[in-house]
Amino acid sequence: MPNCAHCGFEVPENALVCPACGVDYTATKDDVKASPEPYFLGMFGILVGAGVSFFGMYAGLIDDPIGIFVPALGLIAGIRGVSVAYVQRNLEGNYLLRMMLCMAAVLLSAAFFAVYVLF
């Protein structure tokens, strides 16, 4: 049985739409490539959530109440990247690399978020 190109659910041979997500499944997973969005979100999450937060601590951003939003932005980008990578897990592409990159963004951003909250 073919898999849905959107969610990866196994679809009966004669069905026109996916019973799990309702998307037209006629495009198989071989026709659809994984988007680069998880790579961009993961890199953005690492750069903002960890890089800007790290240098922001020395620049006095940690004392500013708005400074908490910097690691939070990286955390949100990393979580979004994880969700997109998970949805695209059945499509062609390197799933583990996308997932690990976004998880690194989540973990680093969460660590800096905790530092900003505690100090």
PEGIQUI-V907908 format. One record per residue. N is the residue number from 1. SS is DSSP state (2 for helix, 1 for strand, 0 for the rest). PHI is phi in degrees with one decimal (NA if undefined). OMEGA is omega in whole degrees, -180 to 180 (none if undefined). Layout:
N SS PHI OMEGA
N SS PHI OMEGA
This chain:
1 0 NA 179
2 0 -74.0 178
3 1 -102.7 176
4 0 -67.0 -180
5 0 -72.6 -178
6 0 -93.9 -174
7 0 -115.1 178
8 0 85.8 -179
9 0 -69.3 178
10 1 -72.9 -175
11 0 -113.1 176
12 0 -58.5 -175
13 0 -58.2 -173
14 0 -98.7 -179
15 0 -78.5 179
16 0 -95.9 178
17 1 -130.8 178
18 0 -73.8 178
19 0 -69.6 -179
20 0 -85.1 -174
21 0 -116.7 177
22 0 82.1 -179
23 0 -86.4 176
24 1 -60.8 -172
25 0 -98.1 -173
26 0 -60.9 174
27 0 -81.4 -179
28 0 -82.5 -179
29 0 -67.3 177
30 0 -75.2 -180
31 0 -82.8 -174
32 0 -110.2 178
33 1 -97.8 177
34 0 -70.1 -180
35 0 -77.0 178
36 0 -81.4 -177
37 2 -55.8 179
38 2 -61.7 178
39 2 -64.0 -179
40 2 -65.7 -180
41 2 -66.2 178
42 2 -65.1 179
43 2 -66.7 177
44 2 -62.8 179
45 2 -62.6 179
46 2 -70.3 -178
47 2 -64.3 -178
48 2 -80.8 -175
49 2 -66.5 -179
50 2 -109.3 -176
51 2 -65.8 -179
52 2 -67.6 179
53 2 -64.1 -180
54 2 -63.0 -180
55 2 -73.1 177
56 2 -67.3 178
57 2 -63.5 -180
58 2 -80.7 -180
59 0 -91.0 178
60 0 90.7 -180
61 2 -68.0 -179
62 2 -67.5 179
63 2 -84.6 -180
64 0 -84.3 -180
65 2 -61.8 180
66 2 -76.5 -178
67 2 -60.8 -180
68 2 -65.7 -178
69 2 -75.8 180
70 2 -65.6 177
71 2 -69.1 177
72 2 -65.3 178
73 2 -64.3 176
74 2 -65.3 178
75 2 -65.4 179
76 2 -64.2 178
77 2 -62.8 179
78 2 -65.2 179
79 2 -65.5 177
80 2 -62.8 178
81 2 -63.8 177
82 2 -62.8 -179
83 2 -66.5 178
84 2 -67.9 179
85 2 -63.2 180
86 2 -68.0 179
87 2 -63.8 -178
88 0 -91.4 -174
89 0 -62.3 -178
90 0 -91.3 180
91 0 -86.5 -180
92 1 -65.9 180
93 0 138.0 -177
94 0 -91.5 -176
95 2 -62.4 -176
96 2 -64.9 178
97 2 -64.6 179
98 2 -62.3 -177
99 2 -67.8 -179
100 2 -66.6 178
101 2 -63.3 180
102 2 -71.2 177
103 2 -67.3 175
104 2 -63.1 177
105 2 -63.8 180
106 2 -64.9 -177
107 2 -66.5 179
108 2 -65.8 179
109 2 -66.2 178
110 2 -65.4 179
111 2 -65.4 179
112 2 -70.1 175
113 2 -61.9 178
114 2 -64.0 178
115 2 -63.7 180
116 2 -65.7 -180
117 2 -72.8 -176
118 2 -74.0 -176
119 0 -111.6 none
